[in-house]
Amino acid sequence: MALHAVDDVTDALSTTTAFLRKLTPVEWLKLALVAVLTGGVSSGFSGSGNVNTGDVGTVPDAGLPHGSLGDVLATVPLWAWALLGVALLLGVAFAVIGAALEFTFVDALVTGDVELRATLADHWGQGLRLFAFRFLLGTLVLGVFALAIAPVLLGLPVGALFLLLLPVGVILALCVAVVLGFTRAFVVPIMYREGVGVLAGWRHFWGVLRAHPKEYGVFFVANLVLTLVGGVAVAIVLFIALVPVVLVLGLVFGLPFVLAGAGGALAWTWLGAGLLLGLLTTLLLGGLVSAPVQAYLRYYALLLLGDTETSLDLIPERRAAARNDDADGDGGDAA
């Protein structure tokens, strides 16, 4: 007996093609924005820098050992902490918006229309609950790793706690990654359809998962392979698309900066504008390139969800159309 998780691999391609073909240019841009904010392009905040402590006073080490994390933190100036705080706030804000836009993506796949304001207004509360769920699981993983490496950071002897918690943290991180992946693929559509929270969505999905373990086991493996292949394809296409962008921006913004002697407020402002434009262009191109891959992977999950539980079928017409196209194609080949 054929598995739905296998058949849906090709059905998802037909469904995605039909969906993308009907999008207007404006909807393509909206979908690219949604793809970026829901994880289409990996992004994050990282901090590094040379800290000048010549004019900055130190803070008491609060009893922490010298030469440990306490001494390092004591040399960090106030403006760096302020920048870190702003970065964290922006990260949380984008994470909340991204969680709400998960429902926008599902709505676009179901209805064929990419609506931002309406779907955000309708699913803002569910987005907050999804963010809280992700935050709690992420904090749990980080907490385990923090306990494991705390003795090293504090200059304390490394004991059995480190040796035990480190592998536990790795295993926990892998389990959380699987849970979050299934949450995005299946629980979010259930939340969208039923109007429930994350835990209620998981309770509903858990019954389906237990009834069809083989289907979702095959899905897990197939989705992992498809995600890796799609990620490589996106990276290659994005690299090719960015080559002319880098060359143009380098000539327009980088060359004048070098000719100006890399000095002066105007030169640095011009370079900063070029870097900002380059970042926005990269995000836009990344969204445009990754949106079809994300749509395909999400359609794959929606097709399997509907095949294994008809009451949770969000796209019956699209499934029927894809399979009719496949049947017509097979018939044409046979003829």
Buried (B, 14 or more C-beta within 10 A) or exposed (E): EEBBBEBBBEBBBBBBBBBBEEBEEEBBBBBBBBBBBBBBBEBEEEEEEEEEEEEBEEEEBEEBEEEBBBBEEBEBBEEBEEBEEEBEEEEEEBBBBBBBBBBBBBBBBBEBBBBBEEBBEBBBEBBBBBBBBBBEBBEEBEEBBEBBBBBEEEBEEEEEEBEEBBEEBBEBBEEBEEBBBBBBBBBBBBBBBEEBBBEBBBEBBEEBBEEBEEBBEBBBEBBEEBBEEBEEBBEEBBEEBBEEBBEBBBEEBBEBBEEBEEEEEEBEEBBEEBEEBBEEBBBBBBBBBBBBBBBBBBBBBBBBBBBBBEEBBBBEEBBEBBBEBBEEEEEEEEE
